[in-house]
Amino acid sequence: MGAARGAPSSPRRLPVLSVLLLQLLSGVQAAIIFIKEPSSQDALQGRRALLRCEVEASGPVHVYWLLDGAPVQDTERRFAQGSSLSFTAVDRLQDSGAFQCVARNEATGEEAHSANASFNIKWIETGPVVLKHPALEAEIQPQTQITLRCHIDGHPR
């Protein structure tokens, strides 16, 4: 059956258009919606990582990142890539803490904060290998048992 004369040809669009028109007329701000929020993840010291953030809003939106409440400054190692935060080399000292994606609607001033995300950074450090027994290298003979000591630290332990 065809649509009656004067009736909207797409009745499914009418409610969406009505809601948007009502928001505009009433001055209600359209909400910023996070399509993808950053999530906590495992990362290897010195390796690449990406914290994803995607937002949807009715006006121009500026996205920036916080680390423990302070704005993240772009560097060669850590920088905004679109609305996501990219790491060329995760660093256990500089990248420990709570990251948060913040979206600000430039037209309305509305601001939305994502959930916090952090890295579980896995790392390993080795120290020198030292001869423990015998005390001197000169005392080592063929078939002599030796004991070496080394220090290794890391996370997880």
N, CA, C and O atoms as a GROMACS GRO file, in nm:
protein
  628
    1MET      N    1   0.083  -0.118   0.000
    1MET     CA    2   0.000   0.000   0.000
    1MET      C    3   0.088   0.124   0.000
    1MET      O    4   0.192   0.125   0.066
    2GLY      N    5   0.049   0.226  -0.071
    2GLY     CA    6   0.122   0.352  -0.080
    2GLY      C    7   0.090   0.440   0.038
    2GLY      O    8  -0.007   0.418   0.110
    3ALA      N    9   0.172   0.541   0.056
    3ALA     CA   10   0.152   0.636   0.164
    3ALA      C   11   0.039   0.731   0.127
    3ALA      O   12   0.026   0.769   0.011
    4ALA      N   13  -0.040   0.769   0.223
    4ALA     CA   14  -0.149   0.862   0.200
    4ALA      C   15  -0.092   0.998   0.165
    4ALA      O   16   0.017   1.034   0.209
    5ARG      N   17  -0.168   1.072   0.083
    5ARG     CA   18  -0.124   1.204   0.040
    5ARG      C   19  -0.103   1.294   0.164
    5ARG      O   20  -0.189   1.302   0.252
    6GLY      N   21   0.014   1.360   0.166
    6GLY     CA   22   0.043   1.452   0.277
    6GLY      C   23   0.107   1.381   0.396
    6GLY      O   24   0.155   1.448   0.488
    7ALA      N   25   0.108   1.247   0.397
    7ALA     CA   26   0.168   1.173   0.508
    7ALA      C   27   0.318   1.164   0.485
    7ALA      O   28   0.363   1.159   0.371
    8PRO      N   29   0.396   1.161   0.592
    8PRO     CA   30   0.542   1.150   0.574
    8PRO      C   31   0.577   1.019   0.505
    8PRO      O   32   0.518   0.914   0.535
    9SER      N   33   0.674   1.025   0.413
    9SER     CA   34   0.710   0.904   0.340
    9SER      C   35   0.798   0.811   0.424
    9SER      O   36   0.810   0.693   0.392
   10SER      N   37   0.858   0.861   0.530
   10SER     CA   38   0.944   0.778   0.614
   10SER      C   39   0.904   0.797   0.760
   10SER      O   40   0.966   0.877   0.830
   11PRO      N   41   0.803   0.724   0.807
   11PRO     CA   42   0.755   0.744   0.943
   11PRO      C   43   0.860   0.710   1.049
   11PRO      O   44   0.849   0.759   1.162
   12ARG      N   45   0.961   0.629   1.019
   12ARG     CA   46   1.062   0.592   1.118
   12ARG      C   47   1.154   0.709   1.149
   12ARG      O   48   1.211   0.714   1.258
   13ARG      N   49   1.173   0.804   1.056
   13ARG     CA   50   1.261   0.917   1.077
   13ARG      C   51   1.193   1.029   1.156
   13ARG      O   52   1.261   1.110   1.218
   14LEU      N   53   1.066   1.033   1.155
   14LEU     CA   54   0.992   1.141   1.219
   14LEU      C   55   1.025   1.153   1.368
   14LEU      O   56   1.050   1.264   1.414
   15PRO      N   57   1.026   1.043   1.447
   15PRO     CA   58   1.058   1.061   1.589
   15PRO      C   59   1.198   1.116   1.612
   15PRO      O   60   1.217   1.200   1.701
   16VAL      N   61   1.297   1.073   1.536
   16VAL     CA   62   1.433   1.122   1.553
   16VAL      C   63   1.439   1.270   1.521
   16VAL      O   64   1.499   1.348   1.595
   17LEU      N   65   1.378   1.310   1.410
   17LEU     CA   66   1.376   1.450   1.372
   17LEU      C   67   1.301   1.533   1.476
   17LEU      O   68   1.341   1.645   1.507
   18SER      N   69   1.194   1.480   1.529
   18SER     CA   70   1.116   1.550   1.630
   18SER      C   71   1.198   1.573   1.756
   18SER      O   72   1.194   1.681   1.815
   19VAL      N   73   1.275   1.471   1.798
   19VAL     CA   74   1.357   1.484   1.918
   19VAL      C   75   1.465   1.590   1.896
   19VAL      O   76   1.488   1.674   1.984
   20LEU      N   77   1.531   1.588   1.779
   20LEU     CA   78   1.634   1.686   1.751
   20LEU      C   79   1.577   1.828   1.744
   20LEU      O   80   1.636   1.922   1.797
   21LEU      N   81   1.463   1.842   1.680
   21LEU     CA   82   1.397   1.973   1.670
   21LEU      C   83   1.356   2.022   1.807
   21LEU      O   84   1.372   2.140   1.839
   22LEU      N   85   1.302   1.932   1.888
   22LEU     CA   86   1.261   1.968   2.024
   22LEU      C   87   1.381   2.013   2.106
   22LEU      O   88   1.371   2.109   2.182
   23GLN      N   89   1.495   1.945   2.091
   23GLN     CA   90   1.616   1.984   2.164
   23GLN      C   91   1.662   2.123   2.121
   23GLN      O   92   1.699   2.205   2.205
   24LEU      N   93   1.660   2.148   1.991
   24LEU     CA   94   1.702   2.279   1.941
   24LEU      C   95   1.611   2.389   1.992
   24LEU      O   96   1.658   2.494   2.036
   25LEU      N   97   1.478   2.367   1.985
   25LEU     CA   98   1.382   2.468   2.027
   25LEU      C   99   1.384   2.492   2.177
   25LEU      O  100   1.364   2.605   2.222
   26SER      N  101   1.408   2.387   2.254
   26SER     CA  102   1.405   2.402   2.400
   26SER      C  103   1.540   2.442   2.457
   26SER      O  104   1.549   2.471   2.576
   27GLY      N  105   1.644   2.445   2.375
   27GLY     CA  106   1.776   2.484   2.423
   27GLY      C  107   1.847   2.375   2.499
   27GLY      O  108   1.948   2.401   2.564
   28VAL      N  109   1.797   2.251   2.494
   28VAL     CA  110   1.861   2.139   2.564
   28VAL      C  111   1.988   2.101   2.488
   28VAL      O  112   1.986   2.086   2.366
   29GLN      N  113   2.098   2.085   2.561
   29GLN     CA  114   2.223   2.045   2.499
   29GLN      C  115   2.220   1.898   2.462
   29GLN      O  116   2.174   1.814   2.540
   30ALA      N  117   2.268   1.867   2.343
   30ALA     CA  118   2.280   1.727   2.304
   30ALA      C  119   2.400   1.668   2.376
   30ALA      O  120   2.504   1.734   2.386
   31ALA      N  121   2.388   1.549   2.426
   31ALA     CA  122   2.493   1.486   2.506
   31ALA      C  123   2.609   1.440   2.418
   31ALA      O  124   2.591   1.407   2.301
   32ILE      N  125   2.726   1.440   2.478
   32ILE     CA  126   2.843   1.379   2.415
   32ILE      C  127   2.839   1.232   2.453
   32ILE      O  128   2.826   1.198   2.571
   33ILE      N  129   2.850   1.147   2.354
   33ILE     CA  130   2.841   1.003   2.378
   33ILE      C  131   2.974   0.939   2.341
   33ILE      O  132   3.028   0.964   2.233
   34PHE      N  133   3.026   0.856   2.431
   34PHE     CA  134   3.149   0.781   2.402
   34PHE      C  135   3.110   0.655   2.326
   34PHE      O  136   3.041   0.568   2.379
   35ILE      N  137   3.155   0.645   2.201
   35ILE     CA  138   3.134   0.526   2.119
   35ILE      C  139   3.233   0.418   2.163
   35ILE      O  140   3.198   0.301   2.174
   36LYS      N  141   3.360   0.460   2.188
   36LYS     CA  142   3.463   0.372   2.240
   36LYS      C  143   3.534   0.445   2.353
   36LYS      O  144   3.579   0.558   2.337
   37GLU      N  145   3.542   0.380   2.469
   37GLU     CA  146   3.614   0.436   2.582
   37GLU      C  147   3.745   0.362   2.600
   37GLU      O  148   3.753   0.242   2.570
   38PRO      N  149   3.848   0.430   2.649
   38PRO     CA  150   3.974   0.360   2.674
   38PRO      C  151   3.956   0.254   2.782
   38PRO      O  152   3.875   0.270   2.873
   39SER      N  153   4.033   0.147   2.770
   39SER     CA  154   4.024   0.041   2.870
   39SER      C  155   4.165   0.003   2.916
   39SER      O  156   4.262   0.013   2.840
   40SER      N  157   4.174  -0.040   3.042
   40SER     CA  158   4.302  -0.082   3.098
   40SER      C  159   4.353  -0.204   3.021
   40SER      O  160   4.274  -0.288   2.976
   41GLN      N  161   4.485  -0.213   3.008
   41GLN     CA  162   4.542  -0.322   2.929
   41GLN      C  163   4.685  -0.351   2.972
   41GLN      O  164   4.752  -0.269   3.033
   42ASP      N  165   4.730  -0.471   2.937
   42ASP     CA  166   4.870  -0.509   2.956
   42ASP      C  167   4.953  -0.441   2.848
   42ASP      O  168   4.907  -0.426   2.734
   43ALA      N  169   5.073  -0.402   2.882
   43ALA     CA  170   5.165  -0.342   2.785
   43ALA      C  171   5.307  -0.385   2.820
   43ALA      O  172   5.339  -0.406   2.937
   44LEU      N  173   5.390  -0.398   2.719
   44LEU     CA  174   5.530  -0.433   2.739
   44LEU      C  175   5.615  -0.306   2.736
   44LEU      O  176   5.599  -0.222   2.648
   45GLN      N  177   5.705  -0.294   2.832
   45GLN     CA  178   5.798  -0.180   2.838
   45GLN      C  179   5.866  -0.164   2.702
   45GLN      O  180   5.921  -0.260   2.648
   46GLY      N  181   5.862  -0.043   2.648
   46GLY     CA  182   5.930  -0.013   2.522
   46GLY      C  183   5.853  -0.051   2.396
   46GLY      O  184   5.903  -0.030   2.286
   47ARG      N  185   5.734  -0.106   2.410
   47ARG     CA  186   5.656  -0.148   2.292
   47ARG      C  187   5.542  -0.050   2.265
   47ARG      O  188   5.511   0.035   2.348
   48ARG      N  189   5.482  -0.064   2.146
   48ARG     CA  190   5.370   0.022   2.105
   48ARG      C  191   5.243  -0.012   2.183
   48ARG      O  192   5.223  -0.125   2.228
   49ALA      N  193   5.156   0.090   2.197
   49ALA     CA  194   5.025   0.070   2.259
   49ALA      C  195   4.932   0.181   2.209
   49ALA      O  196   4.977   0.283   2.157
   50LEU      N  197   4.802   0.158   2.227
   50LEU     CA  198   4.702   0.255   2.184
   50LEU      C  199   4.585   0.254   2.281
   50LEU      O  200   4.528   0.149   2.310
   51LEU      N  201   4.550   0.372   2.331
   51LEU     CA  202   4.429   0.389   2.411
   51LEU      C  203   4.325   0.451   2.318
   51LEU      O  204   4.342   0.562   2.269
   52ARG      N  205   4.217   0.377   2.294
   52ARG     CA  206   4.115   0.421   2.198
   52ARG      C  207   4.008   0.506   2.266
   52ARG      O  208   3.967   0.481   2.379
   53CYS      N  209   3.965   0.608   2.192
   53CYS     CA  210   3.856   0.693   2.238
   53CYS      C  211   3.783   0.745   2.113
   53CYS      O  212   3.844   0.804   2.025
   54GLU      N  213   3.653   0.722   2.108
   54GLU     CA  214   3.571   0.774   1.999
   54GLU      C  215   3.446   0.835   2.059
   54GLU      O  216   3.381   0.775   2.145
   55VAL      N  217   3.412   0.956   2.013
   55VAL     CA  218   3.295   1.025   2.066
   55VAL      C  219   3.201   1.065   1.953
   55VAL      O  220   3.239   1.077   1.837
   56GLU      N  221   3.076   1.086   1.993
   56GLU     CA  222   2.974   1.135   1.901
   56GLU      C  223   2.905   1.252   1.968
   56GLU      O  224   2.866   1.243   2.085
   57ALA      N  225   2.890   1.361   1.895
   57ALA     CA  226   2.824   1.480   1.950
   57ALA      C  227   2.762   1.558   1.835
   57ALA      O  228   2.793   1.535   1.718
   58SER      N  229   2.674   1.650   1.870
   58SER     CA  230   2.602   1.725   1.768
   58SER      C  231   2.679   1.846   1.716
   58SER      O  232   2.636   1.909   1.620
   59GLY      N  233   2.790   1.879   1.776
   59GLY     CA  234   2.868   1.994   1.731
   59GLY      C  235   3.015   1.960   1.725
   59GLY      O  236   3.054   1.845   1.745
   60PRO      N  237   3.097   2.061   1.696
   60PRO     CA  238   3.242   2.036   1.692
   60PRO      C  239   3.293   1.998   1.830
   60PRO      O  240   3.263   2.064   1.930
   61VAL      N  241   3.372   1.891   1.836
   61VAL     CA  242   3.421   1.839   1.963
   61VAL      C  243   3.574   1.838   1.962
   61VAL      O  244   3.636   1.794   1.865
   62HIS      N  245   3.631   1.887   2.071
   62HIS     CA  246   3.776   1.881   2.090
   62HIS      C  247   3.803   1.771   2.192
   62HIS      O  248   3.747   1.771   2.301
   63VAL      N  249   3.890   1.676   2.156
   63VAL     CA  250   3.923   1.564   2.245
   63VAL      C  251   4.066   1.583   2.293
   63VAL      O  252   4.157   1.611   2.214
   64TYR      N  253   4.086   1.567   2.424
   64TYR     CA  254   4.220   1.570   2.481
   64TYR      C  255   4.229   1.465   2.590
   64TYR      O  256   4.128   1.406   2.629
   65TRP      N  257   4.351   1.442   2.641
   65TRP     CA  258   4.375   1.335   2.737
   65TRP      C  259   4.432   1.390   2.867
   65TRP      O  260   4.504   1.489   2.868
   66LEU      N  261   4.398   1.322   2.977
   66LEU     CA  262   4.453   1.353   3.108
   66LEU      C  263   4.528   1.230   3.159
   66LEU      O  264   4.491   1.116   3.130
   67LEU      N  265   4.634   1.254   3.235
   67LEU     CA  266   4.706   1.148   3.307
   67LEU      C  267   4.709   1.191   3.452
   67LEU      O  268   4.774   1.290   3.488
   68ASP      N  269   4.639   1.117   3.536
   68ASP     CA  270   4.625   1.152   3.678
   68ASP      C  271   4.575   1.295   3.695
   68ASP      O  272   4.620   1.367   3.783
   69GLY      N  273   4.482   1.335   3.609
   69GLY     CA  274   4.418   1.466   3.619
   69GLY      C  275   4.491   1.580   3.550
   69GLY      O  276   4.437   1.690   3.542
   70ALA      N  277   4.612   1.557   3.500
   70ALA     CA  278   4.690   1.661   3.433
   70ALA      C  279   4.686   1.639   3.281
   70ALA      O  280   4.691   1.524   3.236
   71PRO      N  281   4.677   1.747   3.202
   71PRO     CA  282   4.675   1.731   3.056
   71PRO      C  283   4.799   1.660   3.003
   71PRO      O  284   4.911   1.686   3.049
   72VAL      N  285   4.779   1.571   2.909
   72VAL     CA  286   4.890   1.498   2.844
   72VAL      C  287   4.940   1.584   2.728
   72VAL      O  288   4.864   1.625   2.641
   73GLN      N  289   5.070   1.610   2.729
   73GLN     CA  290   5.133   1.686   2.621
   73GLN      C  291   5.185   1.589   2.516
   73GLN      O  292   5.244   1.486   2.550
   74ASP      N  293   5.164   1.621   2.388
   74ASP     CA  294   5.216   1.537   2.280
   74ASP      C  295   5.369   1.539   2.279
   74ASP      O  296   5.430   1.645   2.294
   75THR      N  297   5.428   1.421   2.261
   75THR     CA  298   5.572   1.407   2.241
   75THR      C  299   5.591   1.312   2.124
   75THR      O  300   5.493   1.261   2.069
   76GLU      N  301   5.715   1.287   2.086
   76GLU     CA  302   5.741   1.189   1.979
   76GLU      C  303   5.702   1.048   2.024
   76GLU      O  304   5.667   0.964   1.942
   77ARG      N  305   5.708   1.023   2.156
   77ARG     CA  306   5.680   0.890   2.210
   77ARG      C  307   5.533   0.868   2.242
   77ARG      O  308   5.483   0.756   2.231
   78ARG      N  309   5.462   0.974   2.281
   78ARG     CA  310   5.322   0.963   2.322
   78ARG      C  311   5.246   1.082   2.263
   78ARG      O  312   5.279   1.197   2.293
   79PHE      N  313   5.144   1.055   2.179
   79PHE     CA  314   5.076   1.164   2.109
   79PHE      C  315   4.932   1.125   2.071
   79PHE      O  316   4.899   1.008   2.059
   80ALA      N  317   4.849   1.229   2.053
   80ALA     CA  318   4.712   1.208   2.008
   80ALA      C  319   4.715   1.164   1.862
   80ALA      O  320   4.786   1.222   1.780
   81GLN      N  321   4.636   1.062   1.833
   81GLN     CA  322   4.622   1.013   1.696
   81GLN      C  323   4.472   1.012   1.670
   81GLN      O  324   4.403   0.916   1.706
   82GLY      N  325   4.421   1.119   1.608
   82GLY     CA  326   4.277   1.138   1.603
   82GLY      C  327   4.231   1.166   1.745
   82GLY      O  328   4.285   1.256   1.810
   83SER      N  329   4.134   1.092   1.793
   83SER     CA  330   4.090   1.110   1.932
   83SER      C  331   4.150   1.005   2.025
   83SER      O  332   4.125   1.007   2.145
   84SER      N  333   4.230   0.913   1.970
   84SER     CA  334   4.296   0.810   2.051
   84SER      C  335   4.434   0.859   2.094
   84SER      O  336   4.485   0.958   2.042
   85LEU      N  337   4.495   0.789   2.190
   85LEU     CA  338   4.628   0.824   2.238
   85LEU      C  339   4.723   0.710   2.201
   85LEU      O  340   4.704   0.596   2.241
   86SER      N  341   4.825   0.745   2.122
   86SER     CA  342   4.918   0.646   2.070
   86SER      C  343   5.053   0.654   2.142
   86SER      O  344   5.100   0.762   2.176
   87PHE      N  345   5.113   0.538   2.165
   87PHE     CA  346   5.242   0.526   2.232
   87PHE      C  347   5.336   0.450   2.140
   87PHE      O  348   5.305   0.337   2.100
   88THR      N  349   5.449   0.509   2.105
   88THR     CA  350   5.546   0.436   2.024
   88THR      C  351   5.632   0.346   2.111
   88THR      O  352   5.685   0.246   2.064
   89ALA      N  353   5.646   0.383   2.241
   89ALA     CA  354   5.725   0.304   2.334
   89ALA      C  355   5.672   0.331   2.475
   89ALA      O  356   5.702   0.435   2.534
   90VAL      N  357   5.595   0.238   2.529
   90VAL     CA  358   5.540   0.253   2.664
   90VAL      C  359   5.656   0.258   2.764
   90VAL      O  360   5.751   0.181   2.754
   91ASP      N  361   5.646   0.350   2.859
   91ASP     CA  362   5.750   0.367   2.961
   91ASP      C  363   5.688   0.351   3.099
   91ASP      O  364   5.592   0.419   3.133
   92ARG      N  365   5.744   0.260   3.178
   92ARG     CA  366   5.684   0.227   3.308
   92ARG      C  367   5.684   0.343   3.405
   92ARG      O  368   5.600   0.347   3.495
   93LEU      N  369   5.776   0.439   3.389
   93LEU     CA  370   5.780   0.554   3.479
   93LEU      C  371   5.688   0.667   3.430
   93LEU      O  372   5.616   0.727   3.510
   94GLN      N  373   5.689   0.695   3.301
   94GLN     CA  374   5.612   0.807   3.247
   94GLN      C  375   5.467   0.773   3.216
   94GLN      O  376   5.384   0.862   3.205
   95ASP      N  377   5.435   0.645   3.201
   95ASP     CA  378   5.300   0.604   3.161
   95ASP      C  379   5.224   0.530   3.269
   95ASP      O  380   5.124   0.464   3.241
   96SER      N  381   5.271   0.540   3.394
   96SER     CA  382   5.198   0.479   3.505
   96SER      C  383   5.097   0.581   3.556
   96SER      O  384   5.128   0.699   3.572
   97GLY      N  385   4.975   0.534   3.580
   97GLY     CA  386   4.871   0.623   3.631
   97GLY      C  387   4.742   0.602   3.556
   97GLY      O  388   4.728   0.510   3.476
   98ALA      N  389   4.646   0.691   3.584
   98ALA     CA  390   4.512   0.681   3.526
   98ALA      C  391   4.498   0.777   3.408
   98ALA      O  392   4.506   0.899   3.425
   99PHE      N  393   4.477   0.721   3.289
   99PHE     CA  394   4.451   0.802   3.170
   99PHE      C  395   4.300   0.821   3.155
   99PHE      O  396   4.222   0.732   3.190
  100GLN      N  397   4.261   0.937   3.104
  100GLN     CA  398   4.119   0.966   3.083
  100GLN      C  399   4.104   1.050   2.956
  100GLN      O  400   4.178   1.146   2.935
  101CYS      N  401   4.008   1.012   2.873
  101CYS     CA  402   3.975   1.084   2.751
  101CYS      C  403   3.869   1.188   2.787
  101CYS      O  404   3.771   1.157   2.855
  102VAL      N  405   3.890   1.312   2.742
  102VAL     CA  406   3.794   1.420   2.770
  102VAL      C  407   3.749   1.479   2.637
  102VAL      O  408   3.831   1.512   2.552
  103ALA      N  409   3.617   1.490   2.621
  103ALA     CA  410   3.560   1.548   2.499
  103ALA      C  411   3.486   1.676   2.538
  103ALA      O  412   3.405   1.677   2.631
  104ARG      N  413   3.516   1.783   2.466
  104ARG     CA  414   3.453   1.912   2.494
  104ARG      C  415   3.384   1.962   2.368
  104ARG      O  416   3.446   1.977   2.263
  105ASN      N  417   3.252   1.989   2.379
  105ASN     CA  418   3.175   2.044   2.269
  105ASN      C  419   3.208   2.192   2.261
  105ASN      O  420   3.175   2.268   2.352
  106GLU      N  421   3.272   2.234   2.152
  106GLU     CA  422   3.318   2.372   2.137
  106GLU      C  423   3.201   2.470   2.129
  106GLU      O  424   3.215   2.586   2.169
  107ALA      N  425   3.086   2.426   2.079
  107ALA     CA  426   2.972   2.516   2.064
  107ALA      C  427   2.899   2.538   2.196
  107ALA      O  428   2.856   2.650   2.224
  108THR      N  429   2.885   2.435   2.277
  108THR     CA  430   2.805   2.446   2.399
  108THR      C  431   2.889   2.455   2.527
  108THR      O  432   2.839   2.497   2.631
  109GLY      N  433   3.016   2.415   2.519
  109GLY     CA  434   3.100   2.412   2.638
  109GLY      C  435   3.082   2.286   2.720
  109GLY      O  436   3.152   2.266   2.819
  110GLU      N  437   2.991   2.199   2.678
  110GLU     CA  438   2.968   2.073   2.749
  110GLU      C  439   3.095   1.988   2.744
  110GLU      O  440   3.164   1.986   2.642
  111GLU      N  441   3.125   1.920   2.854
  111GLU     CA  442   3.244   1.836   2.863
  111GLU      C  443   3.206   1.701   2.920
  111GLU      O  444   3.125   1.692   3.012
  112ALA      N  445   3.264   1.595   2.864
  112ALA     CA  446   3.239   1.459   2.913
  112ALA      C  447   3.373   1.389   2.934
  112ALA      O  448   3.466   1.405   2.855
  113HIS      N  449   3.381   1.312   3.043
  113HIS     CA  450   3.503   1.239   3.077
  113HIS      C  451   3.477   1.089   3.064
  113HIS      O  452   3.374   1.040   3.109
  114SER      N  453   3.571   1.018   3.004
  114SER     CA  454   3.561   0.873   2.992
  114SER      C  455   3.595   0.808   3.126
  114SER      O  456   3.634   0.876   3.221
  115ALA      N  457   3.580   0.678   3.130
  115ALA     CA  458   3.628   0.600   3.244
  115ALA      C  459   3.780   0.605   3.244
  115ALA      O  460   3.842   0.632   3.141
  116ASN      N  461   3.841   0.581   3.359
  116ASN     CA  462   3.988   0.576   3.369
  116ASN      C  463   4.040   0.447   3.306
  116ASN      O  464   3.973   0.344   3.307
  117ALA      N  465   4.160   0.456   3.250
  117ALA     CA  466   4.228   0.339   3.195
  117ALA      C  467   4.375   0.347   3.234
  117ALA      O  468   4.431   0.456   3.243
  118SER      N  469   4.437   0.232   3.257
  118SER     CA  470   4.578   0.231   3.293
  118SER      C  471   4.646   0.112   3.226
  118SER      O  472   4.581   0.021   3.174
  119PHE      N  473   4.779   0.116   3.230
  119PHE     CA  474   4.859   0.006   3.176
  119PHE      C  475   4.912  -0.080   3.288
  119PHE      O  476   4.954  -0.029   3.392
  120ASN      N  477   4.909  -0.210   3.268
  120ASN     CA  478   4.982  -0.305   3.352
  120ASN      C  479   5.111  -0.331   3.274
  120ASN      O  480   5.117  -0.420   3.189
  121ILE      N  481   5.213  -0.251   3.306
  121ILE     CA  482   5.335  -0.253   3.226
  121ILE      C  483   5.428  -0.365   3.273
  121ILE      O  484   5.469  -0.370   3.389
  122LYS      N  485   5.460  -0.454   3.180
  122LYS     CA  486   5.548  -0.567   3.209
  122LYS      C  487   5.689  -0.530   3.164
  122LYS      O  488   5.710  -0.485   3.051
  123TRP      N  489   5.785  -0.548   3.253
  123TRP     CA  490   5.922  -0.509   3.225
  123TRP      C  491   6.020  -0.602   3.292
  123TRP      O  492   5.985  -0.675   3.385
  124ILE      N  493   6.144  -0.598   3.244
  124ILE     CA  494   6.250  -0.680   3.304
  124ILE      C  495   6.381  -0.601   3.294
  124ILE      O  496   6.410  -0.537   3.192
  125GLU      N  497   6.460  -0.608   3.400
  125GLU     CA  498   6.593  -0.547   3.402
  125GLU      C  499   6.690  -0.650   3.455
  125GLU      O  500   6.661  -0.722   3.550
  126THR      N  501   6.805  -0.657   3.393
  126THR     CA  502   6.909  -0.750   3.439
  126THR      C  503   7.031  -0.670   3.483
  126THR      O  504   7.061  -0.565   3.428
  127GLY      N  505   7.099  -0.724   3.582
  127GLY     CA  506   7.222  -0.663   3.630
  127GLY      C  507   7.341  -0.744   3.581
  127GLY      O  508   7.324  -0.836   3.501
  128PRO      N  509   7.458  -0.712   3.630
  128PRO     CA  510   7.578  -0.785   3.586
  128PRO      C  511   7.582  -0.927   3.644
  128PRO      O  512   7.521  -0.956   3.747
  129VAL      N  513   7.653  -1.012   3.575
  129VAL     CA  514   7.677  -1.149   3.623
  129VAL      C  515   7.813  -1.146   3.693
  129VAL      O  516   7.912  -1.100   3.637
  130VAL      N  517   7.814  -1.198   3.817
  130VAL     CA  518   7.935  -1.191   3.899
  130VAL      C  519   7.974  -1.333   3.941
  130VAL      O  520   7.887  -1.414   3.975
  131LEU      N  521   8.101  -1.361   3.937
  131LEU     CA  522   8.153  -1.490   3.983
  131LEU      C  523   8.148  -1.492   4.136
  131LEU      O  524   8.204  -1.405   4.202
  132LYS      N  525   8.080  -1.593   4.191
  132LYS     CA  526   8.067  -1.603   4.337
  132LYS      C  527   8.167  -1.705   4.394
  132LYS      O  528   8.234  -1.679   4.494
  133HIS      N  529   8.175  -1.821   4.328
  133HIS     CA  530   8.266  -1.926   4.377
  133HIS      C  531   8.327  -1.998   4.258
  133HIS      O  532   8.251  -2.041   4.171
  134PRO      N  533   8.452  -2.014   4.247
  134PRO     CA  534   8.557  -1.963   4.335
  134PRO      C  535   8.562  -1.810   4.328
  134PRO      O  536   8.503  -1.749   4.239
  135ALA      N  537   8.633  -1.751   4.420
  135ALA     CA  538   8.637  -1.606   4.432
  135ALA      C  539   8.711  -1.540   4.316
  135ALA      O  540   8.681  -1.426   4.281
  136LEU      N  541   8.806  -1.609   4.258
  136LEU     CA  542   8.886  -1.550   4.149
  136LEU      C  543   8.877  -1.637   4.023
  136LEU      O  544   8.869  -1.760   4.031
  137GLU      N  545   8.878  -1.572   3.908
  137GLU     CA  546   8.875  -1.644   3.781
  137GLU      C  547   8.996  -1.735   3.766
  137GLU      O  548   8.986  -1.842   3.706
  138ALA      N  549   9.108  -1.693   3.819
  138ALA     CA  550   9.232  -1.770   3.807
  138ALA      C  551   9.221  -1.906   3.876
  138ALA      O  552   9.297  -1.998   3.843
  139GLU      N  553   9.129  -1.920   3.970
  139GLU     CA  554   9.112  -2.046   4.042
  139GLU      C  555   9.027  -2.147   3.965
  139GLU      O  556   9.011  -2.261   4.009
  140ILE      N  557   8.972  -2.106   3.853
  140ILE     CA  558   8.886  -2.196   3.776
  140ILE      C  559   8.974  -2.290   3.695
  140ILE      O  560   9.059  -2.247   3.617
  141GLN      N  561   8.952  -2.419   3.714
  141GLN     CA  562   9.022  -2.525   3.642
  141GLN      C  563   8.918  -2.608   3.567
  141GLN      O  564   8.800  -2.604   3.600
  142PRO      N  565   8.963  -2.684   3.464
  142PRO     CA  566   8.867  -2.773   3.398
  142PRO      C  567   8.800  -2.864   3.499
  142PRO      O  568   8.864  -2.912   3.593
  143GLN      N  569   8.675  -2.888   3.482
  143GLN     CA  570   8.592  -2.972   3.569
  143GLN      C  571   8.561  -2.908   3.706
  143GLN      O  572   8.504  -2.974   3.792
  144THR      N  573   8.599  -2.782   3.726
  144THR     CA  574   8.569  -2.713   3.852
  144THR      C  575   8.426  -2.660   3.846
  144THR      O  576   8.384  -2.600   3.748
  145GLN      N  577   8.353  -2.684   3.955
  145GLN     CA  578   8.219  -2.626   3.964
  145GLN      C  579   8.231  -2.480   3.999
  145GLN      O  580   8.312  -2.441   4.083
  146ILE      N  581   8.148  -2.396   3.932
  146ILE     CA  582   8.148  -2.253   3.963
  146ILE      C  583   8.006  -2.209   3.998
  146ILE      O  584   7.907  -2.273   3.962
  147THR      N  585   7.998  -2.099   4.070
  147THR     CA  586   7.869  -2.039   4.104
  147THR      C  587   7.871  -1.894   4.056
  147THR      O  588   7.962  -1.818   4.088
  148LEU      N  589   7.769  -1.859   3.980
  148LEU     CA  590   7.755  -1.722   3.929
  148LEU      C  591   7.636  -1.657   3.998
  148LEU      O  592   7.539  -1.725   4.032
  149ARG      N  593   7.643  -1.529   4.018
  149ARG     CA  594   7.530  -1.455   4.077
  149ARG      C  595   7.489  -1.346   3.978
  149ARG      O  596   7.574  -1.276   3.921
  150CYS      N  597   7.358  -1.333   3.958
  150CYS     CA  598   7.307  -1.225   3.875
  150CYS      C  599   7.180  -1.170   3.940
  150CYS      O  600   7.111  -1.240   4.014
  151HIS      N  601   7.150  -1.046   3.910
  151HIS     CA  602   7.032  -0.982   3.966
  151HIS      C  603   6.937  -0.952   3.850
  151HIS      O  604   6.975  -0.889   3.751
  152ILE      N  605   6.813  -0.999   3.865
  152ILE     CA  606   6.710  -0.972   3.765
  152ILE      C  607   6.590  -0.916   3.839
  152ILE      O  608   6.549  -0.968   3.943
  153ASP      N  609   6.533  -0.809   3.785
  153ASP     CA  610   6.414  -0.748   3.845
  153ASP      C  611   6.314  -0.725   3.735
  153ASP      O  612   6.350  -0.710   3.619
  154GLY      N  613   6.188  -0.722   3.772
  154GLY     CA  614   6.086  -0.696   3.671
  154GLY      C  615   5.946  -0.706   3.727
  154GLY      O  616   5.925  -0.727   3.846
  155HIS      N  617   5.850  -0.691   3.636
  155HIS     CA  618   5.709  -0.703   3.671
  155HIS      C  619   5.640  -0.778   3.558
  155HIS      O  620   5.659  -0.737   3.443
  156PRO      N  621   5.563  -0.881   3.580
  156PRO     CA  622   5.534  -0.939   3.711
  156PRO      C  623   5.653  -1.019   3.762
  156PRO      O  624   5.738  -1.065   3.686
  157ARG      N  625   5.656  -1.034   3.895
  157ARG     CA  626   5.765  -1.107   3.959
  157ARG      C  627   5.730  -1.252   3.972
  157ARG      O  628   5.809  -1.330   4.023
   0.00000   0.00000   0.00000
